[in-house]
């Protein structure tokens, strides 16, 4: 999630109604606990 090589997430939508979901996702704020948990799970996959 906070990898130095990653500067942006590229999100695509095939249908206009999907754009609303993509835009809404930009407003989500993750806590440090959320980020730590995501990082821990991601490490298991590498």
C-alpha positions in Angstrom: 0.0 0.0 0.0 2.8 2.4 0.8 5.4 1.0 -1.5 7.9 3.7 -2.7 7.6 2.4 -6.3 3.8 3.0 -6.3 2.7 6.6 -7.0 -0.9 6.1 -7.9 -3.6 3.5 -8.3 -5.1 3.3 -11.8 -8.8 2.6 -11.6 -11.0 1.9 -14.6 -14.7 1.7 -15.1 -16.5 0.1 -18.0 -19.9 1.5 -17.3 -20.9 5.1 -16.2 -22.5 3.9 -13.0 -19.2 2.4 -11.9 -17.7 5.8 -11.9 -19.8 6.8 -8.8 -18.3 3.9 -6.9 -14.7 4.8 -7.9 -15.3 8.4 -6.9 -16.8 7.4 -3.6 -13.8 5.1 -2.8 -11.6 8.2 -2.9 -13.3 9.5 0.2 -12.4 6.4 2.3 -9.8 7.1 4.9 -8.0 4.1 6.4 -6.7 4.1 9.9 -3.1 3.0 10.7 -4.6 -0.2 12.1 -6.3 -0.8 8.8 -3.1 -0.2 6.9 -1.1 -2.5 9.2 -3.6 -5.3 8.7 -3.6 -4.9 4.9 0.2 -4.9 4.8 0.3 -8.0 6.9 -2.0 -9.9 4.6 -0.2 -8.6 1.5 3.1 -9.9 2.9 1.6 -13.4 3.1 1.0 -13.3 -0.6 4.6 -12.4 -1.5 
